Amino acid sequence: MRIEEGLHLVMSGGGGFDLTDAFDCNVFLVAADGGWLMFDAGAGRDPQGVFDVLAEDGIDPSSVRHLLLTHGHADHSGGAAALRERLGLTVHAGAATAAMVSQGDEEGISLGKAKRGGVYPPDYVYHACPVDSVWQPDEVRRFGDVAVQMILTPGHSHDHVSYLVTTPRRKMLVAGDALFHGGKVAIQDIRDCDVGAICETVRKLATIEFDTLLPGHHAFTLKHARRHADLALQCVDRMQIPPSII
């Protein structure tokens, strides 16, 4: 789904726009010199789905060259192995995500608990994926005319990162599950979800300038997106927890 020139939504499930499989998160493509950057990979239950969307959008799959993961949860990383195998793209992640995804650590990414709780079907298969490039906190890399900074944003999970993406047109926060439209967050009963860390992440994001919010679920925002961080911060400043999408 073309959002604007150089920005597409190519996966989105039941917590978004029902573009692909119900378990997929929002997956965005950003144009850069030398090929598209893909942020997150969906759940991988329907590997063909993203290719159907790419065809509809007129994007050559071979031009997708980099995959950047926000965290290891299956709806964000489960499709990484199939994409890497089919496209030969480079997979990027923070160190904690890389360790779990490359080992297929289902308990580490809370997939085991999700299966036992009926969130994922018992026959869902998670495929481990090698991570080719591990980023350091606050590291900035350039992909032609696009700069990407990895920002540690733990809370929803201990390994969570977000990406500040600066293009000639926009400054975008690819927030994964750290921040959502309306100043919401994502709180789950999993071992590494930390409400205190969520609040600290809100404080951090409210200090960053960005125009566009690209979250892992629900609506995205193209303009004046900092207002969503400010809404979350208003709760935190009152010693309250921002509302959760879950």
C-alpha positions in Angstrom: 0.0 0.0 0.0 1.7 3.2 -1.2 1.5 5.9 1.5 3.5 8.4 -0.4 6.6 8.5 -2.7 9.3 6.4 -1.0 7.1 5.1 1.8 4.9 2.0 1.6 3.0 -0.3 4.1 3.6 -3.8 2.8 2.3 -5.9 5.7 -0.4 -5.3 8.3 -2.6 -7.8 10.2 -5.6 -7.8 12.5 -4.1 -5.1 14.7 -3.8 -2.8 11.7 -5.2 -2.7 8.2 -5.7 -6.4 7.4 -3.4 -6.0 4.4 -1.7 -9.4 5.0 -2.0 -12.3 7.5 -3.8 -11.5 10.7 -0.7 -12.1 12.9 1.5 -9.7 11.0 2.5 -6.4 12.5 2.8 -3.2 10.4 5.8 -3.5 8.1 7.0 -0.4 6.3 9.3 0.1 3.4 11.4 3.3 3.1 13.2 4.1 -0.2 17.0 4.6 0.0 19.8 4.8 -2.5 20.7 1.2 -3.3 17.4 -0.4 -2.4 14.5 -0.3 0.0 14.8 -0.6 3.7 12.2 -2.9 5.4 11.3 -2.4 9.0 10.1 -5.6 10.7 9.1 -8.8 9.0 5.6 -9.9 10.1 4.8 -13.4 11.6 5.8 -15.4 8.5 2.6 -17.5 8.4 2.0 -16.4 4.8 5.3 -15.7 3.2 3.7 -15.0 -0.2 1.5 -12.3 1.2 4.1 -9.5 1.2 5.2 -10.4 -2.4 1.6 -10.0 -3.6 1.5 -6.5 -2.0 4.9 -5.6 -3.5 3.6 -6.7 -7.0 0.5 -4.5 -6.5 2.6 -1.6 -5.6 5.0 -2.1 -8.5 8.0 -2.8 -6.3 10.6 -5.3 -7.5 11.2 -7.6 -4.5 14.9 -7.8 -5.4 15.2 -4.1 -4.7 14.4 -4.7 -1.0 18.0 -4.9 0.4 17.8 -4.4 4.2 15.6 -5.7 7.0 15.7 -3.9 10.3 14.0 -5.6 13.3 12.6 -3.6 16.3 12.4 -6.7 18.6 12.1 -10.4 18.6 8.3 -11.0 19.1 7.0 -13.4 16.5 4.6 -10.9 14.8 7.7 -8.7 14.1 10.5 -11.2 13.4 8.8 -14.5 12.4 8.9 -13.7 8.7 12.6 -12.7 8.7 14.0 -16.2 7.8 11.8 -16.6 4.7 12.6 -13.0 3.5 16.3 -13.4 4.0 16.3 -16.8 2.2 14.2 -15.6 -0.8 15.7 -12.1 -1.2 19.2 -12.4 0.1 18.7 -9.2 2.1 20.8 -8.1 5.0 19.1 -8.5 8.4 19.9 -5.9 11.1 19.0 -5.9 14.8 20.1 -4.9 18.3 22.3 -7.3 20.2 19.5 -8.8 22.4 17.1 -9.3 19.5 19.9 -10.8 17.3 20.7 -13.4 20.0 17.1 -14.6 20.3 16.1 -14.5 16.6 19.3 -16.2 15.4 18.8 -19.0 18.0 15.0 -19.4 17.4 14.6 -18.8 21.2 10.8 -19.2 21.5 10.8 -18.8 25.3 13.0 -15.7 25.0 10.7 -14.0 22.7 7.7 -15.1 24.8 6.3 -17.2 22.0 6.1 -20.3 24.2 3.8 -18.5 26.7 1.8 -17.0 23.8 1.1 -20.5 22.4 0.2 -21.9 25.8 -2.2 -19.0 26.3 -3.9 -19.4 23.0 -2.6 -16.2 21.5 -0.7 -18.1 18.8 -2.0 -21.4 17.4 -0.1 -24.5 18.6 1.0 -25.3 15.1 2.7 -22.0 14.5 6.3 -22.6 13.5 8.9 -19.9 14.3 12.0 -20.1 12.0 15.3 -18.9 13.4 17.0 -16.3 11.2 20.7 -15.3 11.1 21.2 -11.7 11.9 23.9 -10.2 9.6 24.5 -6.9 11.3 24.2 -6.1 15.0 23.9 -2.4 15.9 25.1 -0.6 18.9 22.8 1.7 21.0 22.4 5.2 19.3 24.4 4.0 16.3 23.7 6.0 13.1 24.2 4.4 9.7 23.7 5.9 6.3 22.0 4.2 3.4 22.7 6.6 0.6 20.5 9.7 1.3 18.8 8.1 4.3 20.2 8.2 7.9 19.0 5.6 10.4 19.6 5.8 14.2 18.9 2.9 16.4 17.4 4.0 19.8 17.0 1.7 22.8 13.3 1.7 23.8 12.8 -1.2 26.2 9.7 -1.8 28.2 7.3 -3.7 25.9 10.2 -6.2 25.8 13.7 -6.0 27.1 15.2 -6.1 23.6 13.1 -3.4 22.0 14.6 -0.8 19.8 13.1 1.9 17.6 14.6 3.6 14.5 14.8 7.3 13.8 14.8 7.5 10.0 15.8 10.8 8.3 15.0 11.1 4.6 15.2 14.1 2.4 11.4 14.4 2.9 10.7 13.3 6.5 12.0 12.5 9.9 10.2 9.3 10.9 10.1 7.3 14.1 9.7 3.6 13.3 8.4 2.8 16.8 7.6 -0.9 16.7 5.6 -1.5 19.9 7.1 1.3 21.9 4.6 4.1 21.0 1.2 4.2 19.2 -1.3 6.6 17.9 -3.0 8.5 20.7 -0.1 8.2 23.1 -0.7 4.5 23.8 1.8 1.8 24.7 1.7 -2.0 24.7 1.6 -3.8 28.1 1.6 -7.6 28.2 1.8 -10.2 30.9 5.2 -11.5 29.8 8.4 -11.9 31.8 10.3 -9.0 30.3 7.5 -6.4 29.9 8.5 -3.7 32.4 6.1 -0.8 33.1 8.9 1.3 34.6 11.0 0.9 31.5 8.0 1.8 29.3 7.6 5.1 31.2 11.4 5.8 30.8 11.1 5.1 27.0 8.1 7.5 26.8 10.3 10.2 28.5 13.1 9.5 26.0 10.8 9.6 22.9 9.3 12.8 24.0 12.7 14.5 23.7 13.2 13.4 20.1 12.1 15.5 17.1 10.2 13.5 14.5 7.4 14.4 12.0 6.0 10.9 11.3 5.1 8.0 13.6 5.2 4.5 12.1 4.1 2.1 14.8 3.9 -1.7 14.8 0.1 -1.8 14.9 -2.9 0.5 14.3 -2.8 3.9 12.6 0.3 5.7 11.5 0.7 9.5 11.5 2.4 11.5 8.8 2.5 15.0 10.3 2.9 16.5 13.8 3.6 13.0 15.2 5.4 14.2 18.3 2.0 14.9 19.8 1.5 11.2 20.4 4.7 11.1 22.5 3.5 14.2 24.4 0.2 12.6 25.2 2.0 9.6 26.6 4.3 11.9 28.6 1.3 13.7 30.1 0.3 10.4 31.7 3.9 9.6 32.9 4.3 13.0 34.4 1.2 12.4 36.5 2.7 9.1 37.7 0.2 7.2 35.5 0.8 4.5 32.9 -0.2 5.5 29.4 -3.2 3.4 28.1 -2.3 0.1 26.5 -3.4 -1.1 23.1 -3.5 -4.7 24.5 
